[in-house]
Amino acid sequence: MLILGFKEGHDGAVAAIEDGKLLFSLEAEKDSFPRYDRLTADVLLRAAEKLGRIPDALAVGGWVKGTHNTEPPSRTGYYGVGPGSISDEAGKFFGQDVKVFSSTHERSHIMTALGLSSFPQGQPFYCLVWEGNIGSFYLIDENGEVTHLRHVMADPGNKYAYLFALADPSFPANKGLLRLQDAGKQMALTGFAKHTSLNKDEREIIDFLLEQEQIILNLGKDDLTWSPFHNIGLDSQEYRNLAAKFSDAIFDRFFQYAKAELTEGYPLLISGGCALNCEWNRRWRECGLFPEVFVPPCPNDSGSALGTAIDAQLHYTGSATVSWDVYAGEEFVEDVPFASDDYDVRPLDFGEVAASLAAGNVIGWAQGRWEMGPRALGNRSILAAPFTTESMTRLNGIKKRESYRPIAPITLESDAANWFSGSIPDPHMLYFSKVTSDSLQAVTHVDGTARAQTVTPEQNPRMARLLTEFRDITGYSVLCNTSLNFNGRGFINRTSDLIQYGEEHGLDGYVVGNTFAVRRGPRA
C-alpha cells in the first residue's frame, strides 16, 4: 500500500510510505527555503517526481484555517485523539480513485513516535506530546488505540519561548506574535544559570506564566511591565537564572503527574517540539520511571506528514510499524562544478580531509540524502576540529549565530564513552551528555554539557570513516558538527548554494560526494 502524507502550515512536509517502508520525507524548508516554511508547490512537485504511481491513500494532517490553533479547523483539525479525530473518505487524485484519510495534528505527533520506535509493537506505551500548544499524556494500547490520560499544561512550548521574548528588549509588544527559534536559544542560555534559591520575583512570574491559557494570543509582553524581568536583557544573569528555573518548573509539572500516575512500567514515547529540548529528554531518560524512552529525530511539526501517513497505515493495515532511515530527504544536487581556476578539486581521500580538519580548517560536508528533522546528523554539516574555543567562535561567526550558542560534537559510538558520559548512544542528537575531557573546548557548553551525536559505520559509513581517520591523527574521534545552511534557511542541497555560502562565510574546503575541493588562494 502506497500512502502519501501531507502536513500544511509551518514546517510543511510531504512523506511517503509503501508497504511499511518510509520512501522519503521532504520538508518545505530544505534546499535553502525559509525555516519553518509552509507546504509549497515546489515540494509537492519534488514529491510527485519520486512516485512511480498514484498513491492508494492520501493522508492529510488536520490543521487550522489560519495561523493560530484557535482558528477554524481544516479537515480533522488540531486537537483530539478520540471519536472524530479520524476521517476516511473516497476521493480522486488525478482522476484516479484513492482513499483520503485525515487525522488530527495531535495524533500526528503520537504516531510519529509510535511508528518510528524500535520497540516491539503489540504492547502498551505511554506517550507524552508537548509542543507549542499541547501538553498531554496518553496511553497507547496493544492495538494502537490511543486514550488521552491527562492534559497537564496548556502551551508548554509557547510558555517556554514567551519568557525569552519577555526579557528581550528587541521583541515587539503586540499579542499573537511568536518567534519559533526562541525556544532553542533559551535552551542554550539556561546553561549560563547560577543555581540559586527561587526568590519572590522569580516565583511570581513563573507561577503567573504557568497558569496562562492561550498565552501568545492573550498576553502581550507589555501586559507584564509589572515584572522586573520585562525587557531585562538576554545577557543579564537574572534572566538566565530565571530561564533555568522556569525550565525546571515546566518539566516538574509533567514529571509529578508521571510519577504519580504512570506506574505500569510501560515504555515512554515523546513527541512534539518540546522533545527537541535535550535537557528535558535527558531527564526523562534518567528519571527511572520508564524502562525505555524513545524520541524520534523529527518530533516537531517537521515529522507530522510522516505521522499522519503512519496513522493512515495503522487505520488501513492494523500496523503502525515503519522501517526507516533518518537520511530520508533528497540527494545532494551537483548543479555546477567547482571552477578549476578557483579550487583545487581532487578525489575524496578521507585521511586528507581529516588532516585538513586537524590543521584547523572548516569544511562544508554534503553526502547523500539530507536528514529528516531539524538536526544536522552528518550529511549536511559544517565540520571543524573540536579542541579550541576559537573554533566555536569561528563557527558561530560563520553561522551568524549568537556567541552563547553551543556547537554540537559528532563522535564514533564505539569511542563516545571516552569523552562523554550520560545519555549515549544518541544517533539523532536529542539528549545532553556531560563532557569528561578538557580537550574538547569547542563542543563543551558553559555548563559542561554537549549535545553529542553518536554514529556507527552501519548508520553513516562515510562519517564514521572520517572520524576514524581523524582519531588516527589526533587521538579523538570527535568533530564539531553544525548544520550546513544559510541563516534562517533549511539545509543546503546544491553545489551552487554551497559555493555561494562558502564564499560568503569563509569555508576552507568542501566535500561533496567523492570530491574534495579546496580554494586555491585568498578570496577577493
URCORCOR-V910559 format. One line per field, one symbol per residue. phi: phi as a letter, one per 40 degrees, with the letter a starting at -180 (. if undefined). psi: psi as a letter, one per 30 degrees, with the letter a starting at -180 (. if undefined). burial: I if it has 24 or more other C-alpha atoms within 12 Angstrom, else O. A space follows every 50 residues. Layout:
phi: ???
psi: ???
burial: ???
This chain:
phi: .bbbbbbcgdfcabbbbbfgbccabbccccggccdgccdbddcccccccc ccacccabbbccabcibbcccdcbfcgcbhbcdgcbbabcabbfgbcacb baacddcdcdcdcccccccccgbcbcbbbbadbcaabbbbcccgcbbcca ccacfccccdcdcdcccccccccccgbbbcccccccdccccccccbcccc ccccccccccccbfcccbbccccbccccccfchcccccccccdcccdccc dcdcccccccbcbcgccbbbagdccccccccdcccbcgcbcabbbccbcc ccccccccccccccccbgbccbcabccbcbccbccbcccccbbcbaccbc ccccccccchcbbcbbbfccccgcccbhbbbbbacccbcccccccccdcf bcccccbccbacdcbdccbbbhcbcacbfbbcbccbbcccccbbcdcgba cccbbbdccacccccccccccccbgbcbbcbbccacdgbcdcbacdcccd ccccbgccaabbfbbbbbccaccc
psi: kkkjkkjlalhklkkkkkhgkkeljjkfflhglkkgllkleeeeeeeeff kflklekkjjkkalibelfflkkkbfaelkfakffkkjlkakjhfkklkj kklleeeeeefeeeefkgkklgllllkkjkaeekilllkkafggkkkkek jekkheeeeefeeeeefjffklfllgkkjffeeeeeeefffgkkilkkle eeeeeeeeeffkkheeefjlfffgffkffjhfkfgkeeeeeeeeeeeeee eeeeeeeeeefigfgllkkkllffgfjeeeeeeeegfgfkelkkklfifa ffgeeeeeeeeeeeeffgkfkkklkfigblkkjifllkkfffkjklkkje eeeeeeeffglkkkjjkbklkklfkjhgfilkklkgflfeeeeeeeeefh lkffklkklklkeffefffklbiklifghglklkkgkffhefgjlfggll ikkkllfeeieeeeeeeeeeefeffkhklkjlkjkkkgllkkgleeeeee eeeefhkflkjjcgkjkkkeall.
burial: IIIIIIIIIIIIIIIIIIIIIIIIIIIIIIIIIIIIIIIIOOIIOIIOOI OOOIIIIIIIIIIIOOOIIOOOOIIIIIIIIOOOIIIIOOOOOOOOOIII IIIIIIIIIIIIIIIIIOIOIOOIIIIIIIIIIIIIIIIIOOOIIIIIOI IIIIIIIIIIIIIIIIIIOOIOIOOOIIIIIIIIIIIIIIIIIOOOOOOO OIOOIIOOIIOIOIIIIIIIIOOIOOIOIIIIOIIIOIIIIIIIIIIIII IOIIIOIIOOOIOOOIIIIIIIIIIIIIIIIIIIIOOOIIOIIIIIIIII IIIIIIIIIIIIIIIIOOIIIIOIIIIIIIIIOOOOOIOOOOIOOOOIOI OIIIIIIIOIIIIIIIIIIIIIIIIIIIIIIIIIIIIOIOIIIIIIOIIO IIIIIIIIIIIIIIIIIOIIIIIIIIIIIIIIIIIOOOOIIIIIIIIIII IIIIIIOOIIOIIIIIIIIIIOOIOIIIIIIIIIIIIIIIIIIIIOIIIO IIIOIIIIIIIIIOIIIIIOOOOO
